[in-house]
Structure formats: structure tokens, C-alpha cells
């Protein structure tokens, strides 16, 4: 798990898959996650959160949690949330000089905005996925949609 804070947004990178169709389990998971953030990172976690869950069948899940500044929830020290689930493909932005053939054999290559992106095409073992994650930055959500729509498939 990797945790990033960007302005008013928490981003959690999970190399883990879980049931995204059961809203009650998902809500319980987020309550546990908020509890852990509060205890482990000593963060003030309350209010209303817009939560976007991005899921890829090879990587796992990326969660974006954005706190809406609504005074009611802060005043009563409550947490409420809206959860949106997006199932899509993730792309991996890589530097051309770090590519190795083992990774290339398991990915499609795209060029978008003068950058090279890889998209996993078949099941990938954990070691190869770890190598890929080490040399890349994960693109998801709107950025991944732009790559899928306007990226040009290339052969390296």
C-alpha cells in the first residue's frame, strides 16, 4: 500500500483486489481505512468524502478520497461518503531507457503526449508487476481514458 496526500485529496494505491459490487462491504472497508488513517497517521478524519475507486484486473485498486468542506460533519465529528466505482485499465508511464524485454513481452506499448505508456495485456506474475511498478508511474482515471482514446499503439 502506498499513501499520498495531494491538496485536499488522499490517494491510496492498493495492490489488492476486493469485492467492489457489495456496497456494504465497501463502506465498511472505508470506515476501517479512515480509522487506520486516524490512528496510524494521526490525521483528523471526519466530514463528507467523495470517494472514487479505480479498479484494474492486473494491478488492483487505486482509491481517491476527497474531503468536501461541509461544516455540519466536522462539527459533529462524523464521516459520510459517496462511493463511485470505475473498472478500467491502468497505464504505466515509463522512461524508455528502463524497459526490459520481459516487461515488454507482457504489455502493449502506447505513445501519448511524447511519453511511453504500457498496458498489461495478460496475467502478469508478481515479480514482473513489481519491476514494472518500480520503473513507472501508474496512470488511471481521466488520464488513462485520454491515453486509450488518443494514444497510438507502437512497437518497441
C-alpha positions as CSV (number, residue, x, y, z in Angstrom):
1,X,0.0,0.0,0.0
2,X,1.2,3.5,-0.9
3,X,-0.5,6.6,0.5
4,X,-0.2,10.1,-1.0
5,X,-1.8,13.4,0.1
6,X,-2.4,15.8,-2.7
7,X,-4.1,19.1,-1.5
8,X,-7.4,18.0,-0.1
9,X,-7.3,14.6,-1.6
10,X,-6.0,11.3,-0.2
11,X,-4.8,8.7,-2.8
12,X,-4.3,5.1,-1.7
13,X,-2.6,2.7,-4.1
14,X,-3.5,-0.8,-3.2
15,X,-2.0,-3.8,-5.0
16,X,-5.1,-5.7,-3.8
17,X,-8.4,-6.7,-5.3
18,X,-11.6,-6.8,-3.3
19,X,-15.3,-7.1,-4.0
20,X,-16.4,-3.8,-5.5
21,X,-20.0,-4.9,-6.1
22,X,-21.0,-5.2,-2.5
23,X,-21.6,-1.6,-1.3
24,X,-22.0,-2.5,2.4
25,X,-18.6,-4.3,2.5
26,X,-17.1,-1.4,0.6
27,X,-18.4,1.1,3.1
28,X,-17.2,-1.0,6.0
29,X,-13.7,-1.2,4.3
30,X,-13.6,2.6,4.1
31,X,-14.7,3.1,7.7
32,X,-11.8,0.8,8.7
33,X,-9.5,2.7,6.4
34,X,-10.4,6.0,7.9
35,X,-9.9,4.6,11.4
36,X,-6.4,3.4,10.4
37,X,-5.5,6.7,8.9
38,X,-6.6,8.4,12.1
39,X,-4.7,6.1,14.3
40,X,-1.5,5.4,12.3
41,X,-1.0,8.8,10.7
42,X,-2.6,10.9,13.5
43,X,-4.8,12.6,10.9
44,X,-8.1,14.4,11.6
45,X,-10.5,12.3,9.6
46,X,-14.1,13.5,9.6
47,X,-16.6,15.1,7.2
48,X,-18.0,14.2,3.9
49,X,-15.9,12.4,1.4
50,X,-16.3,11.8,-2.4
51,X,-14.5,8.5,-3.0
52,X,-13.5,7.3,-6.4
53,X,-12.4,3.7,-6.6
54,X,-10.5,2.8,-9.8
55,X,-10.0,-1.0,-10.3
56,X,-7.8,-2.8,-12.8
57,X,-7.8,-6.6,-13.0
58,X,-4.0,-6.8,-13.1
59,X,-2.9,-4.1,-10.6
60,X,-5.6,-4.0,-8.1
61,X,-7.2,-0.8,-6.8
62,X,-6.5,2.9,-6.5
63,X,-8.7,5.0,-4.2
64,X,-9.1,8.8,-4.3
65,X,-10.8,10.3,-1.3
66,X,-11.6,14.0,-1.4
67,X,-12.9,15.8,1.6
68,X,-15.8,18.2,0.9
69,X,-15.7,21.2,3.3
70,X,-19.1,20.8,4.9
71,X,-19.2,22.2,8.4
72,X,-22.1,20.0,9.6
73,X,-20.0,16.8,9.5
74,X,-16.9,18.5,11.0
75,X,-19.0,20.0,13.9
76,X,-20.5,16.6,14.9
77,X,-17.2,14.7,14.2
78,X,-19.0,12.4,11.7
79,X,-17.9,10.7,8.5
80,X,-20.2,10.3,5.5
81,X,-19.2,9.3,2.0
82,X,-20.3,8.8,-1.6
83,X,-18.5,5.9,-3.3
84,X,-18.1,5.7,-7.1
85,X,-16.5,2.6,-8.7
86,X,-14.8,2.7,-12.0
87,X,-13.5,-0.5,-13.6
88,X,-10.9,0.3,-16.2
89,X,-7.4,-0.4,-17.4
90,X,-4.3,1.3,-15.9
91,X,-1.4,2.5,-17.9
92,X,2.2,2.7,-16.8
93,X,4.2,5.7,-17.8
94,X,7.8,4.6,-18.3
95,X,11.1,6.0,-19.3
96,X,12.2,4.3,-22.5
97,X,15.7,3.6,-21.1
98,X,14.4,1.5,-18.2
99,X,12.4,-1.0,-20.3
100,X,13.4,-4.7,-20.4
101,X,12.2,-7.4,-22.7
102,X,10.4,-9.4,-20.0
103,X,8.1,-6.5,-19.3
104,X,7.6,-5.6,-22.9
105,X,6.5,-9.2,-23.7
106,X,3.6,-8.8,-21.3
107,X,2.4,-5.3,-22.3
108,X,1.1,-3.3,-25.1
109,X,3.0,0.0,-25.8
110,X,1.4,3.3,-26.4
111,X,2.8,6.7,-27.2
112,X,0.8,9.7,-25.9
113,X,2.0,13.3,-25.5
114,X,5.6,12.3,-26.2
115,X,5.6,9.7,-23.4
116,X,5.6,5.9,-23.5
117,X,2.9,4.1,-21.6
118,X,2.5,0.3,-21.1
119,X,-0.8,-1.5,-20.7
120,X,-0.7,-5.1,-19.3
121,X,-2.2,-7.5,-21.9
122,X,-2.3,-10.8,-20.0
123,X,-1.9,-12.1,-16.5
124,X,1.4,-11.0,-15.0
125,X,3.4,-12.5,-12.2
126,X,4.0,-10.5,-9.1
127,X,7.8,-10.1,-9.7
128,X,7.2,-8.7,-13.2
129,X,4.5,-6.4,-11.9
130,X,6.8,-5.2,-9.1
131,X,9.5,-4.5,-11.7
132,X,7.0,-2.5,-13.8
133,X,5.8,-0.5,-10.8
134,X,9.4,0.3,-9.8
135,X,10.2,1.9,-13.2
136,X,6.8,3.6,-13.8
137,X,4.1,5.8,-12.6
138,X,0.5,4.5,-12.7
139,X,-2.0,6.4,-14.8
140,X,-5.7,5.9,-14.1
141,X,-9.0,7.7,-14.4
142,X,-9.2,10.5,-16.8
143,X,-5.6,10.3,-17.8
144,X,-6.0,6.6,-18.7
145,X,-9.1,7.4,-20.7
146,X,-7.1,10.0,-22.7
147,X,-4.3,7.5,-23.4
148,X,-6.8,4.9,-24.5
149,X,-8.6,7.4,-26.7
150,X,-5.7,9.3,-28.2
151,X,-2.6,7.2,-27.6
152,X,-1.0,5.5,-30.5
153,X,-0.1,1.8,-30.2
154,X,3.6,1.4,-31.0
155,X,6.0,-1.5,-31.2
156,X,9.3,-1.2,-29.3
